[in-house]
Amino acid sequence: MALLTVSGSPHVQSNQTTKKIMWTVIIALLPALLVSIYYFGFDALVVTLASVVFCVGFEWLIQKYILKTKTTISDGSAIITGVLLAFNLPSNVPLWIVGIGALVAIGVAKMSYGGLGKNPFNPALVGRVFLFISFPSKVAMSDWPIPKPMFGSSITDALSGPTPLLALKNGEAVNLWNMFIGATGGSLGEVSAIALIIGGLIMLFRKVITWHIPVSYLTTAGVFALILWLVDPSEFIHPTYQLLAGGMLLGAIFMATDMVTSPITYKGQLIFGFGCGVLTIVFRSFGPMPEGVSFAILIMNAVTPLIDKISSPKRFGY
Amino acid sequence: MKTFKKGGVHPQENKLTNDSTIEVFPLPKQAVVFVSQHLGAPSTLVVQKGDKVKAGQLIAKAEQFICANTHSPYSGTITKIDFATDFTGYKKQALYIDVDGDEWLEGIDTSTEIIREIKLDSNQIIDKIKEMGVVGLGGAAFPTHIKYMLPQGKKADYLIINAVECEPYLTSDYRLMKEKAEECLIGIEILKKALNVEKALVGVESNKPEAIKNLTNLAKNYKGIEIVPLKTKYPQGAEKQLIYALTKREVPSGKLPIEVGCVVNNIGTTQAVYYAVQKNMPLVQNILTLTGKNVKERKNLLVRVGTPIQSVIDYCGGLPQDTGKVISGGPMMGKAISDLSAPTVKTTSALLLMSEKESLRKEETNCLRCGKCITVCPMGLEPIKIAQLAENRLWEDTEKTYAMDCIECGSCLYTCPAGRPLLDLIRVSKNHIGDLRRQRAQK
């Protein structure tokens, strides 16, 4: 008879795995990708695929030749970083810039800390901010490709124009419905509110994320923006636009909820979302740039260990 | 529906033996009976090699406070007194008995007649329970009589009976509640009298509607026994969680249930108490579920203590070809058996056979910090924090993260998507903390 396995209890485990979680996130990202392809054409697909290939490739190369460890690319986390990085870039970005962004995201922000689960900052956001600071003319916020539906005529004849946030900051009018469905300028993945919300619901339903971070993030941002708008409607943007425009939903649903870089307890997650919401509106309203989501989340990533320290759950029997 | 405060998981129930009636397992030819089968100080042997014993005869005596008597489950001859391996691989003193017929000691009522009238008073009951070697059959094997000798100044409000059976696969308590409910209820009456309380609460998980119905119907004839359906959620049967679910009282960390006026016993123990007090029969047998997805004949069996595990498996169609693990108890808290020649003990309530594939843990990855282990912990601990400190061998820090409050229910390891060995690391921490505390006490 073969030898019996002897191990500590429990002897059964749930069927949830790291791989399943990652692939659920990838599936949840698909609606936004499809809308993006619809409005920005195959450029969007090319940028996304390139970003994924770069991210997965760098992770594989680093593990194989530098760290000399088992490769873990099949867990799907590098694919998510790739898609999220692309989602934060305009569809007309040169591919070599995507490559540099992927190298920073995977090489610096993820693998140098020890790979999946060890990174303090969201890798895709680090990559995006690096590109944003290094190549402002290529990925800056002023000149975004204008959406051009695959079927039917384009909204304008122009090839590029301002994002809704910039337009709003300059006092121009923006169509709310277009922002909701995604027919607007902006980074690849952030334009369609409805697609991002569908993705969020998929993750919520599959229990990959909980409601705590998105709800506390968006509520805080909404309330804070409302207060500012009530104080001075001519100076500050209406809260509805704040919530729908720019990277707010992409950030609140997909970036801030990254379990690796956000607090572990529900209490901590509520604090984290609150911090993200306040910082985003502060950066957007008082900073020099129209966008503030990436910086808000990265700063909150940095204080996550501190939040973890003060947000232990109530213990039984004390 | 009532349930415990926080956390918990819901593993696949797999109650495959719900419908098999309790079958009496034939007596083995040779049996191995451990001298001590309880939690606490070892019992003192009172028989010698070559002695003839009868079923129900005392073979080891409790001479210290937390200790229990052991009786021979068989009539026959003691051929050897030696160390035998128990199912976890430890060597323990045991009697080897050549079984010869089934002659019980005089005064033991082996009939099936139900005796309802309770003649003994509180102290006599406790003495009787002690004499008959009754231990907690929920798994811990804690000598039952001690729970009823309340510390000075403490008073009990409730007797709590754990009939939850929240472990997947196990059905021995369920069959007991279907087939021998009245014996259990009389046992509860006896314990109520011993404890001098008005009320007994019997917690049963809602996935056993027939047991609830049966008990509720019969309980109408008894005053102060309430059958309470509880939500099907693991670990509903953990002592502190059960007390909370039934009374909303929270047992303070490091304290016993009596601190909040409760005494808890398992439903199986109530039947043992009934036999001890009403029929003068020591605890020498118990109901055992033999189950597993690949097992040919899954059964609920009435087995005498000291039956070789291998023979129970053979009786149920033999060990399936691809067996990878045999567990004594349920899949969440049971212990993996290393030696199938080991005998059953008083608390062997199940033998679970798992295939090689089922025996393997899922692939481990880095921790994702998803926090699921914290969400499911019924004690409000942060398993991942303790585990990380343990990986870095920072034992003093694990103590500060309240590792000692862990009840080892296994919900964290069960739920972890990254397959981290969370409970294993917490167990190691607890051992080290125990060492640290002993060292401190010596200073």
Interface residues (C-beta under 8 A of the other chain):
Chain A: M1 A2 L4 T5 V6 S7 G8 S9 P10 H11 V12 Q13 S14 Q16 T17 T18 K20 I21 T72 D75 G114 G115 L116 G117 K118 M259 V260 T261 S262 P263 I264 T265 Y266 S312 P313 K314 R315 F316 G317 Y318
Chain B: K5 K6 V9 P11 Q12 G89 P168 K240 Y244 E250 V251 P252 S253 G254 K255 L319 T323 G324 K325 V326 I327 P331 M332 M333 G334 K335 A336 I337 S338 L340 L352 M354 E356 E358 S359 L360 R361 K362 E363 T365 N366 C367 L368 R369 C370 G371 K372 I374 T375 C377 P378 M379 G380 L381 E382 I384 Y402 D405 E408 G410 S411 L413 Y414 T415 C416 P417 A418 G419 P421 L423 D424 R427
